[in-house]
Amino acid sequence: MKRRSKISSINRARIGLPPGSGGFFGEAPDRPVEMTLFSYDEKHLEEKKIDSLEDFRSARENGRVCWLNVDGLHDQSIMDVLKDEFFIHPLVLEDIRNVNHRPKVEYMEGYNFIILKMFYHHPQSGELVSEQVSLILGPNYVISFQERKEDVFDTLRERLRTGKGKIRSQGADYLAYCLADAITDNYFLLLEQMEVQVEELEDELTLAPSEATLAAIHELKRSLIRIRHAVWPQREVVSSLGKDENPLLSPSLVPYLRDLYDHTIQVMDTIDGFRDLVSGMIDLYMSSVSNRMNEVMKVLTIISTIFIPLSFVAGVYGMNFDPQASPFNMPELSWRHGYFFALGLMAVMVGGMLIFFRRKKWI
């Protein structure tokens, strides 16, 4: 409910604003915007945090590939500088700062604009976090925009620092592909963790299902739906990049994009499989609760059935008829062993019913 309320408030905040206003519609963190620059070629790498774009300009003049990562979207002045420097269209800037956009790709004059969705577990709370990553792919540079400092690009940064693989010998288009690939690969990590959670919930359903188990199942199902809503349009983005003619993408990159598309399809298939499992787990929980209730009702019914004839006997002998007034008024009350006769009658009735229930396999 909180998530829906947040999205609704963001949509209400946008009502009436002119197109391309570029306002920020997310949660502003209590820290300044950080810009990190990676400039590299096959033999050299420079990594630094920058406050201005002078270092970026000089790296581009040296013919190096530049990756400018912007952590934080809430500083309007920095966004204006980037817009003027790279000729970012106001509508593109608005989409960058509207963090609830669906994944897409747009081919603008001089650059490509790509929106992707990144998921990871928060390092402190463990909560599943969804974050929008916007990429500007230009000639020999990539600019990535993130809401928060946490991301899934640490492995990619390490590859740049150590020079492993072919990333430092390739262009900016390969870097953009690597960013998208890192996001997609992290989906597999999340799904592995969810698979463990599914197995644990299945064990709980088998041994001792509870309301907490049902709540965990619903939370897992919501997480799967969130990821699926992000991966579905992301698949279209990768497919479009691999098929459309694009002067910023080299033909040698097409096989990599096709492989990335296959990975996206695999993520979709895995999510759909987990959704079926989770839906089946909900049915299994309801069945387990129903069976447990049936067992309880079965025991109560047997107890009630046993006590019905006992209550009848006790009720008959509890009637206030005077045996002295007539020899037919319960002569057993005058017997020396009448009390034991009543108890014995009750015991015989209970024993006979238990034997009958056992033969019927009701108990």
C-alpha positions in Angstrom: 0.0 0.0 0.0 2.8 2.4 0.7 4.3 1.8 -2.7 1.1 2.6 -4.4 0.6 5.7 -2.3 4.1 6.9 -3.3 3.5 6.4 -7.0 0.2 8.2 -6.8 1.7 11.2 -5.0 4.4 11.4 -7.6 1.8 11.3 -10.4 -0.2 14.0 -8.7 2.9 16.2 -8.3 3.4 16.0 -12.1 -0.1 17.2 -13.0 -0.1 20.6 -14.6 3.6 20.8 -15.2 4.8 21.8 -18.7 6.4 19.1 -20.8 10.2 18.9 -20.2 10.1 20.7 -16.9 12.7 18.2 -15.6 11.5 18.2 -12.0 12.7 15.5 -9.6 9.9 13.1 -8.6 11.8 10.7 -6.3 13.0 10.8 -2.7 15.9 13.2 -2.3 18.7 11.7 -0.1 20.5 13.7 2.5 23.8 13.9 0.6 25.2 15.8 -2.3 25.2 14.4 -5.9 28.4 12.4 -6.6 29.9 12.2 -10.1 32.5 9.5 -10.7 34.5 9.4 -14.0 36.2 6.4 -15.5 38.3 7.3 -18.5 40.3 4.5 -20.1 41.8 3.0 -23.2 43.6 -0.4 -23.6 46.6 0.7 -21.6 45.5 3.4 -19.3 42.7 3.9 -16.7 41.9 6.9 -14.6 39.2 6.9 -11.9 38.2 9.9 -9.9 35.4 11.8 -8.4 34.8 15.1 -10.2 32.9 18.3 -9.4 33.1 19.8 -12.9 33.3 18.5 -16.4 36.8 19.7 -17.2 38.3 16.3 -16.6 35.6 14.8 -18.8 36.4 17.1 -21.6 40.1 16.5 -21.4 39.6 12.7 -21.4 37.5 12.9 -24.5 40.1 15.0 -26.2 42.6 12.3 -25.5 40.4 9.8 -27.3 39.6 7.7 -24.3 36.3 6.1 -23.5 34.5 7.9 -20.7 32.0 6.6 -18.2 30.5 9.3 -16.1 28.3 7.8 -13.3 26.0 10.3 -11.5 24.7 9.2 -8.1 21.7 11.3 -7.2 19.2 13.1 -9.3 18.0 15.8 -6.9 20.4 18.6 -7.7 18.8 20.7 -10.4 22.0 22.8 -11.1 24.1 19.7 -11.9 21.4 18.4 -14.2 21.3 21.7 -16.0 25.0 21.6 -16.5 24.8 18.1 -17.9 21.9 19.0 -20.1 23.8 21.9 -21.7 27.1 20.0 -22.0 25.6 17.0 -23.8 22.6 18.6 -25.5 20.2 16.4 -23.6 16.6 17.1 -24.7 14.4 18.5 -21.9 12.0 15.6 -22.3 14.9 13.1 -21.9 16.0 14.9 -18.7 12.4 14.8 -17.4 12.4 11.0 -18.0 15.7 10.7 -16.2 14.4 12.4 -13.1 11.0 10.7 -13.2 12.2 7.5 -11.4 9.0 5.6 -12.0 9.4 5.3 -15.8 9.2 1.9 -17.5 12.3 0.6 -19.3 12.7 1.9 -22.9 15.1 3.1 -25.5 15.0 6.3 -27.6 17.3 7.2 -30.5 18.0 10.9 -30.2 20.2 13.1 -32.3 23.8 12.4 -31.3 23.0 9.9 -28.5 20.9 7.0 -27.4 18.8 7.2 -24.3 18.1 3.9 -22.4 16.1 3.3 -19.2 16.7 0.1 -17.2 15.4 -1.2 -13.9 17.9 -2.5 -11.4 17.0 -4.7 -8.4 19.2 -5.5 -5.4 18.8 -6.2 -1.7 19.5 -3.3 0.6 22.8 -4.0 2.4 21.4 -3.1 5.9 17.7 -4.0 5.9 17.8 -6.7 3.3 14.7 -5.2 1.6 14.3 -5.6 -2.2 15.1 -2.3 -3.7 14.1 -1.2 -7.2 16.1 1.6 -8.8 15.9 3.2 -12.2 19.2 3.4 -14.2 19.2 5.9 -17.1 22.0 5.6 -19.7 23.1 8.2 -22.2 25.2 6.5 -24.9 27.1 8.9 -27.1 30.1 8.8 -29.3 32.9 7.5 -27.0 31.1 8.1 -23.8 28.4 6.7 -21.5 26.6 8.7 -18.8 24.7 6.6 -16.2 22.2 8.2 -13.8 21.2 6.5 -10.5 19.0 7.4 -7.6 21.3 6.0 -4.9 24.9 5.2 -4.5 24.3 1.4 -4.1 24.3 -0.5 -7.4 25.3 -3.8 -9.0 28.3 -2.5 -11.0 31.1 -3.4 -8.6 32.2 -6.3 -10.7 32.3 -4.2 -13.8 34.3 -1.5 -12.1 36.8 -4.2 -10.9 37.1 -5.4 -14.5 38.0 -1.9 -15.6 40.5 -1.5 -12.9 42.3 -4.8 -13.5 41.9 -4.8 -17.3 40.3 -8.3 -17.3 38.4 -9.2 -20.4 38.0 -7.1 -23.5 36.2 -4.1 -22.0 39.1 -1.7 -22.1 39.8 -2.5 -25.7 36.3 -1.8 -26.8 34.2 1.3 -27.3 31.5 3.0 -25.4 28.8 0.8 -26.9 30.4 -2.3 -25.3 30.5 -0.4 -22.0 26.8 0.3 -22.2 26.2 -3.4 -23.0 28.2 -4.4 -20.0 26.1 -2.1 -17.7 22.9 -3.7 -19.1 24.5 -7.2 -18.7 25.4 -6.5 -15.1 21.8 -5.5 -14.3 20.5 -8.7 -16.0 23.0 -11.0 -14.3 22.0 -9.6 -11.0 18.5 -10.8 -11.7 19.8 -14.4 -11.7 21.4 -13.8 -8.2 18.1 -12.5 -6.9 16.2 -15.5 -8.4 18.7 -17.9 -6.7 18.0 -16.3 -3.4 14.3 -16.5 -4.1 14.6 -20.2 -5.0 16.1 -20.8 -1.5 13.2 -18.9 0.0 10.7 -20.9 -2.0 12.3 -24.2 -0.7 12.2 -22.9 2.9 8.5 -21.9 2.6 7.7 -25.3 1.1 9.3 -27.0 4.1 7.2 -24.7 6.5 4.0 -25.6 4.6 4.8 -29.3 5.0 5.7 -29.2 8.7 3.9 -26.3 10.4 2.1 -23.7 8.2 1.2 -20.5 10.0 -0.1 -17.0 9.2 3.5 -15.8 9.1 4.2 -18.4 6.3 1.2 -17.0 4.3 2.5 -13.5 4.7 6.0 -14.5 3.5 4.4 -16.2 0.5 2.4 -13.1 -0.4 5.5 -10.9 0.0 7.5 -13.2 -2.3 4.7 -13.1 -4.9 4.7 -9.3 -4.8 8.5 -9.3 -5.3 8.2 -11.6 -8.3 5.5 -9.4 -9.8 7.7 -6.3 -9.4 10.7 -7.9 -11.1 8.5 -9.3 -13.9 7.0 -5.8 -14.6 10.6 -4.5 -15.0 12.0 -7.4 -17.0 9.1 -7.5 -19.5 9.8 -4.1 -21.1 13.5 -4.5 -20.6 13.4 -7.4 -23.0 11.9 -5.1 -25.6 14.8 -2.6 -25.0 17.4 -5.3 -25.6 15.6 -6.6 -28.6 15.3 -3.1 -30.2 19.0 -2.4 -29.6 20.0 -5.7 -31.3 17.7 -5.2 -34.4 17.5 -1.5 -35.2 20.2 0.2 -37.2 22.2 2.3 -34.9 25.3 4.3 -35.8 26.4 4.3 -32.2 26.5 0.5 -32.0 29.1 -1.5 -33.9 28.0 -4.6 -35.8 30.4 -6.7 -33.6 28.1 -5.9 -30.6 25.0 -7.6 -32.1 25.9 -11.1 -31.0 26.4 -9.8 -27.4 23.0 -8.1 -27.5 21.4 -11.3 -28.7 23.0 -13.2 -25.9 21.7 -10.6 -23.5 18.3 -11.0 -25.0 18.4 -14.7 -24.4 19.4 -14.1 -20.7 16.4 -11.7 -20.4 14.1 -14.4 -21.7 15.6 -16.9 -19.3 14.9 -14.5 -16.4 11.3 -14.2 -17.6 10.8 -17.9 -17.8 12.3 -18.4 -14.3 10.1 -15.7 -12.9 7.0 -17.3 -14.5 8.0 -20.7 -13.0 8.4 -19.2 -9.6 5.0 -17.5 -9.9 3.4 -20.8 -10.6 5.2 -22.4 -7.6 4.1 -19.5 -5.3 0.5 -19.7 -6.5 0.6 -23.4 -5.8 2.0 -22.8 -2.4 -0.9 -20.5 -1.6 -3.3 -23.3 -2.6 -1.2 -25.8 -0.5 -1.4 -23.5 2.5 -5.2 -23.2 2.2 -5.4 -27.0 1.8 -3.2 -27.5 4.8 -5.3 -25.2 6.9 -8.5 -26.8 5.7 -7.1 -30.3 6.5 -6.0 -29.2 9.9 -9.5 -27.7 10.5 -11.1 -31.0 9.3 -9.0 -33.0 11.7 -10.0 -30.7 14.6 -13.7 -31.0 13.6 -13.3 -34.8 13.3 -12.0 -35.1 16.9 -14.7 -32.8 18.2 -17.4 -34.7 16.3 -16.2 -38.0 17.7 -16.1 -36.6 21.2 -19.6 -35.2 20.8 -20.9 -38.5 19.3 -19.5 -40.4 22.3 -21.0 -38.1 24.9 -24.5 -38.0 23.2 -25.6 -41.5 24.5 -23.8 -40.8 27.8 -25.9 -37.7 28.2 -29.0 -39.6 27.2 -28.4 -42.2 29.9 -27.6 -39.6 32.5 -30.7 -37.6 31.5 -32.9 -40.7 31.8 -31.7 -41.5 35.3 -31.8 -37.9 36.2 -35.6 -37.8 35.9 -37.4 -37.3 39.3 -39.7 -40.3 39.3 -40.5 -41.8 42.7 -39.9 -45.6 42.6 -42.1 -46.1 45.7 -45.1 -44.6 44.0 -45.1 -47.3 41.3 -42.9 -50.4 40.7 -42.4 -49.2 37.1 -40.8 -45.9 38.1 -37.2 -46.7 37.6 -36.8 -49.8 39.8 -33.0 -49.6 39.2 -32.8 -46.7 41.6 -33.6 -49.1 44.4 -31.1 -51.7 43.4 -28.1 -52.3 45.6 -25.8 -52.0 42.5 -27.9 -49.7 40.4 -25.2 -47.0 40.3 -22.6 -49.4 39.0 -25.1 -50.7 36.5 -25.5 -47.2 35.0 -21.7 -46.7 34.9 -21.3 -50.1 33.3 -23.9 -49.4 30.7 -22.1 -46.1 29.8 -18.8 -47.9 29.5 -20.2 -50.6 27.2 -21.8 -47.9 25.0 -18.5 -46.0 24.8 -16.5 -49.2 24.1 -18.9 -50.3 21.4 -18.8 -46.9 19.7 -15.0 -46.8 19.7 -14.8 -50.3 18.2 -17.3 -49.2 15.5 -15.3 -46.1 14.7 -12.1 -48.1 14.5 -13.6 -50.6 12.1 -14.8 -47.8 10.0 -11.3 -46.2 10.1 -12.7 -43.0 11.4 -10.1 -42.9 14.2 
